Amino acid sequence: MNRTKAYSAGSATSPLASTKINRRDPTTRDVQIEILFCGICHSDLHSVRNEWSTIMPTDYPIVPGHEIVGRVTKVGAGVTKYQPGDLVGVGCLVESDHTCPQCKANLENLCPNQVLTFNSPDKHKTAPVTYGGYSERIVVDEHFVLRVPTNLNLAGVAPLLCAGITTYRARAWRISWSNWR
């Protein structure tokens, strides 16, 4: 377990403030990432202010941020795609069950046991909920990490992780819906 600097909100009306959070050590298929940039999305703002309370109530304190770009610092023993020093990105998911029909169809964003980058129950019990990218580092299942080309402006890449994920989700819903008819 590592203590990490982060920015969190303690309530729907409080500003983000500097704090320390716990981050777990990587398990077999996890990637630990030093966060270099994290974009700001309307989802972060709505979640911090608990404006989606009827569908996704916010658990406080909340550390938002799901448009993450960083550098791999450590990998689990089973990780095959990444090594320390790689530039990577993380979007709105950090884990899934890998076993449900949606995961097996590469539609992890529809997994009933998906773990969002922030404000999802933390199955590793590091904290009550997952904490996002407004922090120094994060640990993510290898499957939800994307390689970032070294010739790109990293600050400009971070916001793309939300738009790209949103487009992917829309495509996934279309595919899933056509399978149900």
N, C-alpha and C positions, 0 to 999 in steps of 0.2 A: 504494500500500500504506500502511495506517495502523496504528500501534501503538495497542492498545486495552487498558484495564484489564479484567481478568477474574478469576474464581475457578476454579481447576482442582485436580484431584487427580492426584498423580504416581504413585500405585499404589493397589491395592485396599484397602490398610490406612491410607493417609495421609488426613488431613483436607483439606478444601478450603482452599486458600491463595491469597492475592492474587498475581497474576502479570500479565504483559503478553503479548498475542497479536497476531498479524498479522491484519488484516482487509483484504480486497481492495477496490479501488475498484469502483463499480458499472459493469457492462457495459450494453449497449444496453437490455435489458429488466429491469434490476435496480432494486431500491429499497433505499436505505440507511436504516436505522432506528436512532434513539437509543432504547435500551431504558429504559423507565420502570419496568416491573414484569415479573417472571418468577416463575411459580409453581413449586412443588416437587411432583413426581410420584413415585410409586413407581418408575417407569421410570428416573428420574434416579438414585435410590438404588441400584437393582439394577445399573445400568450402571457407576456409580462403583465399586461393590464387585466388579465382574466376576462377578456371580452368574448371568449368562446366558451364560457363556463357551462353552457347548456349541453355542449357536445364533447368538450375536452377541458374540464376544469384544471386550473393551474395549481400545482403543489408548490408551496413556497418553502424555502427559498428556491428561486428558479435561476439557472444559468442558461440563457438562451444561446442561439447560434448554430446554424446548420449549413452554412456555406463556408466550409473549412478547407484551407490549403495549408499544407505543412510539409515537414521533412520527417521521414521515418527515423526513429532513434533506437527502436528495439523490435524484434519480432519473436513470436512463439516458435517452438520447435517444429511445428507442422506447416508453417507458412512457406509457400513455394513461389509466390509472385513478387515479393518485395524483400528488400534488404535495407539495412541502415544507410541513410544518405539519399534514398529515393525521394523525389518530390511527388506528393500525392494529394488527393482531394477526398472529401467526405461530404455527402449530402444529408438528406433528412433521415436516413436509416443507419443504424450501427449494428443490427443483429436481426436474425429471424430464427425460426425453428429448423429450417433446412429440410424438413420431412413432410410437410403438408403438400397437398396437390398443387397449391399456388407456387410454393417454392420449387417444386420439381418441374414446374412449367416456366421457371425463370420469371415469375410474377411475385417476387418477394414483397413488393409494396402492397400486395393484397393478403399477405400472410396474417392469419388471426393472432399470431404470437410475435408480430413484428415489434422491434424495439426502436423507437424514435431517438434521434440524437439527443433530444432533451425532453424532460417531463414525461417519460415513460417509466413504468415500474422497473427498477434495476434488479434484474434476476441474479446478479452477482453479489447483491447486498452490500455494495460499497457505500451506497446512500439509498434513501427511500426511492428516489427517482434518478434517471440519467441526467447528467449535466452536459451542456452543449459547449460550443466552440469559443465562447467568450472566456477563454482560459489559456493557460500556457501549454497544456497538452491534453491528449485524449487517447483512449484505447478503443479500438474498433475491430470487429470481425473482419478478417482479410477480404471476404466476399464483398464487403461494402466500401472498399477502398479503391480509388481510381488513380491510375498513373497520370501525372501531369507532365507534359513535355517541357523540357528545360528552356526552350526558346520563348516561352510565353511570359507575359507580365503577370506575375502571381497575384498581385492585388486585383487585377482585372478578371482573373479566372474564378476567384471565390464566388462572386454573384452568379456566375453561370451554373453553379452546382444546384441552385434552386430551380432556375428556369429549365434546365435539362431534366431534372427529376420530375418536375411538373408535367413536362411534355411526355416523358416516359409513362407516368401514371395515367395520363389521358389515353395513351395508346393501349396500355394494359387493360383499362376499363372497357375499351372498345373490343379488344380481343376476348376478354372474359364474357362480356355481354353477348357476343355472337355465339359463343360456345353454349350459353344457357338457353338459347332459343330453339 
